[in-house]
């Protein structure tokens, strides 16, 4: 796994742990800004994310930080094991 892939996995864990506990303190926004700058330095030009539709607070956060909902994509999954 490449360095930037590990960064993205780490960020997913951080956001899920800290966003709920420390909402409205600006920590998530600062973390995101630093992450975006670090990824830019690595040559990453675009960030994709997945958020549950029912996650209203999270979706508001992503919209406020410039992440747009894509109407041209379908997200699919398949359960292959119980």
N, C-alpha and C positions, 0 to 999 in steps of 0.2 A: 504494500500500500504506500502511495506517495505521501510526502509530508503534508501537502494541503488537504488530502483526504482525511488524514488523522485529525487535522485542525477542525474540519467540518464535523466529524464524529464527536470530538471533544466539545465543540460549541453546542451541539444538539443536547448533550448531557447537561452542560452548564445552564442553558436556557430553561430546560425543563425543571431543573432543581431550584434555580434562583429567581426566575421570573415570577413565580407564584408567591414566594416568601417576601420578596422585596419590591413589589410593584409600586409604582409612583415615586420612586426615589431616583430615577434617572440611570440606574445601574445597567439595565438592559440596553438602553440607547448608547451609553458609553462603551459597553462591551461590543456592541454591534459596530459602532464607528471604528474602533480599534481593529476589529476583525476585518472589516472591509479594507482598511488601509493596508493591513498585513497581506491580505490576499492580492491586492493590487500590486504590491511589491513582488509577489511571486508570479505575476503575469496572469492572474485569474481575472477574466473580464466580465464574468456574469455569475450571479448567485441564484440558485433555484432553491425553493423551500416548499414544504408541504405542511399545511395546517388544517386541522379538522374544521369543518364548517360551523360546528357548534361552539368552537373556541372563539367566542365573540371578542373577548378582551385581547387575546393574542392576535386575531385578525385586524383589530383596530390598530394595535401596535405596528404590525407589519405595513399596513396602509399608510400610517402616519410617518413611517420611516422610508417611504418611497417604493415599497414593493407592491406591484400591481397584480391584480387577479388576471390570469391568462384564460381567455375564452377559447383559444385555439388548441388547447390540450385536453386530453382525457387521461385521467389517472386511473389505472386499473390494478387490481391485485387478485390473487387466486390462492385460496387455502388448499394446501396440498397434504396436510397432515393434521390430525386432531390433537 
